[in-house]
Amino acid sequence: MAVVVKNIRILLISCAVSLCGFSFADVEEEDLGTLRIETETEECSADIYLGNTAEGKPAQLRLPLPDSISAFKTSPQEKKEFLSLLHEKELPDCYREARKKLGAFSSKGAGDVNAEDVRVLSWIFYVVVSADAFSWDYDENTPKDGLYGNMDYELKTGVVRWMSSLSWDISGIVSRCGVKRKELCRIWAEYGAAVLKTFRTQYDPELKQKQARMKEEYDKMSAERTLRLVQERKLSLFRGADPRSIYYNNKLLSNEDRNNNCKYHLEKRLEPAFVGMLVRFYPGQAGEVVKYLKKAGYADQEIGDLIDRTVGRDGRTEFLYKGDRERQHDRKIKSRGSGHMK
């Protein structure tokens, strides 16, 4: 009976909270406590460290530095300045500074860049790709920071699209820069693969369902906390909404929007740009194209569909349709044809 009464009281408090709002203005900070909800979703943030982005972090995927290309020799001071963006800046500041540097090249196209441009751009690419993606935020004690939003996704996507755009004149760039085509294509293909792998790791197709369960648990625990504070006369029930509940629910919505944004960037922008870039980097070399698609996290059975929906089958890409992929493609075409006949 006591349990039933308690549940009814929690329900009544919850209704009052939703209808009238409440305030913690009269409660001392130490009395409030912090509501912690351990969830599997908190483990979904990307744990991929690309290069030496932080002291002591394991490098699961090490990226080649731009000055690994002899023609891109960089002074120790300049190299330190680029790497300090990763080591010494707060993550949003790192992205803002990189965006500013990248913006300086906005008026240049593939045919306009010289050796120095490509060297500096490669360092900017390295910094952006190596920087961690923003993690999911479930802190109920702070408002959602709307100052940076999806800046990491937009800038990482921008880097891949930059490299893809430059790849249209890869032969001219290599000639003007005095670099070996193999070396430049390798580091840019590594950078592109790392970005796609990050996005594939970040996107959680089940996030909406997970957060619905989290919200249900949070609302229950929040109501219990409210009941306790009312009973202890530490809470005035009709003095406005609890900002913590507002913060938390806003962040659930923000995380869901960010997750959808991740999928959009991956499927609509990154995949077409990256696969097209690889085709231009490695014409006739299916093994090289597939190697970097696998580095981006795609399994053998996914690669055929990926190629179909990005570059498709034509004279430029025919070399990708050999063996199993050709048979898979032919079966798909035949299946579509029989479906239309029905």
ZAMARGU-4260 file (C-alpha; in steps of 0.2 Angstrom, whole numbers, plus 5000, padded with zeros to 4 digits):
<rodrens>
0) 5000/5000/5000 | 5014/5012/5004 | 5022/5009/4987 | 5006/5013/4979 | 5004/5029/4989
5) 5022/5034/4985 | 5019/5031/4966 | 5003/5041/4966 | 5012/5055/4975 | 5026/5055/4962
10) 5013/5055/4948 | 5005/5070/4956 | 5021/5079/4958 | 5025/5075/4939 | 5009/5082/4934
15) 5011/5098/4944 | 5029/5100/4937 | 5022/5098/4919 | 5007/5109/4921 | 5014/5123/4933
20) 5032/5121/4933 | 5043/5123/4948 | 5059/5132/4954 | 5075/5127/4963 | 5078/5145/4967
25) 5076/5143/4986 | 5087/5127/4987 | 5105/5128/4991 | 5116/5120/4978 | 5123/5106/4989
30) 5105/5100/4992 | 5101/5097/4974 | 5113/5084/4970 | 5116/5078/4952 | 5105/5065/4943
35) 5116/5052/4935 | 5109/5040/4922 | 5121/5026/4916 | 5116/5021/4899 | 5123/5012/4884
40) 5121/5027/4874 | 5134/5036/4883 | 5147/5024/4876 | 5142/5028/4858 | 5152/5043/4856
45) 5167/5040/4844 | 5182/5033/4853 | 5193/5034/4837 | 5209/5044/4840 | 5216/5049/4823
50) 5235/5052/4825 | 5242/5060/4841 | 5227/5071/4845 | 5230/5070/4864 | 5243/5064/4876
55) 5241/5046/4881 | 5227/5042/4870 | 5229/5026/4860 | 5230/5029/4841 | 5219/5016/4833
60) 5221/5024/4816 | 5237/5034/4814 | 5237/5047/4800 | 5252/5052/4790 | 5258/5069/4793
65) 5259/5081/4778 | 5278/5083/4779 | 5280/5064/4777 | 5280/5070/4759 | 5298/5077/4756
70) 5291/5091/4745 | 5280/5097/4759 | 5295/5101/4771 | 5288/5112/4785 | 5298/5122/4798
75) 5297/5116/4816 | 5289/5132/4821 | 5275/5131/4808 | 5273/5112/4812 | 5271/5116/4830
80) 5258/5129/4827 | 5247/5117/4817 | 5249/5103/4830 | 5245/5115/4844 | 5228/5117/4837
85) 5225/5098/4842 | 5235/5098/4858 | 5232/5115/4866 | 5216/5122/4860 | 5199/5117/4866
90) 5190/5107/4853 | 5177/5120/4847 | 5192/5133/4846 | 5202/5120/4836 | 5188/5119/4823
95) 5185/5138/4823 | 5204/5141/4819 | 5205/5127/4806 | 5189/5134/4798 | 5197/5152/4797
100) 5212/5145/4789 | 5203/5135/4777 | 5192/5150/4772 | 5207/5159/4766 | 5207/5147/4751
105) 5189/5149/4747 | 5192/5158/4731 | 5204/5145/4724 | 5199/5130/4713 | 5209/5115/4708
110) 5218/5123/4694 | 5223/5138/4704 | 5232/5130/4719 | 5251/5130/4719 | 5264/5119/4729
115) 5263/5130/4744 | 5244/5131/4744 | 5243/5112/4743 | 5256/5110/4757 | 5246/5122/4769
120) 5229/5114/4764 | 5236/5097/4768 | 5240/5103/4786 | 5223/5110/4788 | 5216/5094/4782
125) 5226/5084/4794 | 5221/5095/4809 | 5202/5094/4805 | 5202/5075/4802 | 5213/5072/4817
130) 5202/5082/4829 | 5189/5072/4839 | 5171/5074/4835 | 5160/5081/4848 | 5153/5069/4860
135) 5135/5066/4865 | 5130/5078/4879 | 5118/5072/4893 | 5123/5084/4907 | 5108/5091/4915
140) 5117/5105/4924 | 5122/5115/4909 | 5112/5122/4895 | 5115/5116/4877 | 5129/5125/4869
145) 5122/5132/4853 | 5138/5141/4848 | 5146/5126/4839 | 5132/5114/4835 | 5138/5103/4821
150) 5153/5112/4816 | 5164/5097/4817 | 5153/5087/4805 | 5152/5102/4793 | 5171/5105/4793
155) 5176/5087/4792 | 5164/5085/4777 | 5171/5101/4770 | 5188/5094/4770 | 5183/5078/4760
160) 5174/5089/4748 | 5189/5100/4746 | 5200/5085/4742 | 5187/5078/4730 | 5186/5094/4721
165) 5205/5095/4720 | 5206/5077/4713 | 5198/5083/4697 | 5215/5091/4693 | 5226/5078/4702
170) 5238/5076/4687 | 5240/5095/4686 | 5243/5098/4705 | 5256/5084/4706 | 5265/5092/4691
175) 5265/5110/4698 | 5269/5104/4716 | 5283/5093/4711 | 5277/5078/4722 | 5274/5060/4718
180) 5256/5056/4713 | 5257/5040/4724 | 5262/5050/4740 | 5249/5064/4738 | 5235/5052/4734
185) 5239/5041/4748 | 5239/5054/4762 | 5223/5062/4756 | 5214/5045/4754 | 5220/5041/4772
190) 5212/5057/4778 | 5196/5054/4768 | 5194/5036/4775 | 5197/5042/4792 | 5183/5055/4791
195) 5170/5042/4784 | 5175/5030/4798 | 5172/5043/4811 | 5155/5047/4804 | 5150/5028/4802
200) 5156/5026/4821 | 5146/5041/4827 | 5129/5037/4818 | 5118/5027/4829 | 5103/5020/4820
205) 5095/5016/4837 | 5098/5032/4846 | 5080/5038/4846 | 5074/5022/4854 | 5088/5023/4867
210) 5085/5041/4871 | 5066/5037/4873 | 5071/5024/4887 | 5083/5037/4895 | 5069/5050/4895
215) 5057/5038/4903 | 5070/5034/4917 | 5075/5052/4919 | 5057/5058/4921 | 5054/5045/4934
220) 5070/5049/4944 | 5067/5068/4942 | 5049/5066/4949 | 5056/5056/4964 | 5069/5070/4967
225) 5056/5083/4966 | 5045/5074/4979 | 5060/5072/4991 | 5064/5091/4990 | 5045/5096/4992
230) 5044/5084/5008 | 5060/5092/5015 | 5053/5109/5012 | 5068/5114/5000 | 5057/5117/4985
235) 5044/5129/4980 | 5032/5120/4968 | 5025/5135/4959 | 5040/5146/4955 | 5045/5141/4937
240) 5052/5126/4928 | 5067/5116/4934 | 5081/5122/4922 | 5089/5105/4924 | 5075/5096/4916
245) 5074/5108/4902 | 5092/5107/4899 | 5091/5088/4898 | 5077/5087/4887 | 5084/5100/4875
250) 5100/5090/4874 | 5090/5074/4870 | 5082/5083/4855 | 5099/5091/4850 | 5107/5074/4850
255) 5094/5066/4839 | 5095/5081/4827 | 5114/5079/4827 | 5113/5060/4824 | 5101/5064/4809
260) 5114/5077/4803 | 5128/5064/4804 | 5118/5052/4793 | 5114/5065/4780 | 5132/5071/4779
265) 5138/5053/4777 | 5126/5047/4764 | 5122/5063/4754 | 5139/5072/4754 | 5154/5061/4760
270) 5151/5045/4751 | 5149/5052/4734 | 5164/5064/4736 | 5175/5051/4743 | 5171/5037/4731
275) 5173/5049/4716 | 5189/5055/4723 | 5196/5037/4724 | 5191/5034/4706 | 5200/5049/4700
280) 5215/5045/4711 | 5216/5027/4706 | 5209/5024/4688 | 5210/5006/4684 | 5216/5001/4701
285) 5201/4992/4709 | 5212/4985/4723 | 5217/5003/4729 | 5199/5009/4729 | 5193/4995/4739
290) 5208/4996/4751 | 5203/5013/4756 | 5184/5009/4756 | 5188/4996/4769 | 5199/5008/4779
295) 5183/5019/4780 | 5174/5004/4788 | 5165/4996/4773 | 5163/4977/4773 | 5166/4968/4756
300) 5147/4965/4755 | 5143/4984/4757 | 5156/4990/4744 | 5145/4985/4728 | 5130/4995/4734
305) 5141/5009/4739 | 5149/5011/4722 | 5132/5009/4714 | 5124/5023/4723 | 5138/5035/4722
310) 5148/5034/4705 | 5138/5021/4697 | 5143/5010/4682 | 5150/5019/4667 | 5166/5019/4656
315) 5176/5027/4671 | 5171/5015/4684 | 5169/4999/4674 | 5186/4993/4682 | 5177/4992/4698
320) 5164/4979/4692 | 5174/4963/4690 | 5171/4946/4698 | 5158/4946/4712 | 5154/4964/4711
325) 5149/4962/4692 | 5138/4947/4696 | 5130/4956/4711 | 5127/4971/4700 | 5119/4961/4686
330) 5108/4952/4698 | 5102/4968/4705 | 5098/4975/4687 | 5089/4959/4683 | 5079/4959/4699
335) 5074/4977/4695 | 5069/4972/4678 | 5058/4957/4683 | 5050/4968/4696 | 5045/4981/4683
340) 5037/4967/4672 | 5026/4962/4686
</rodrens>
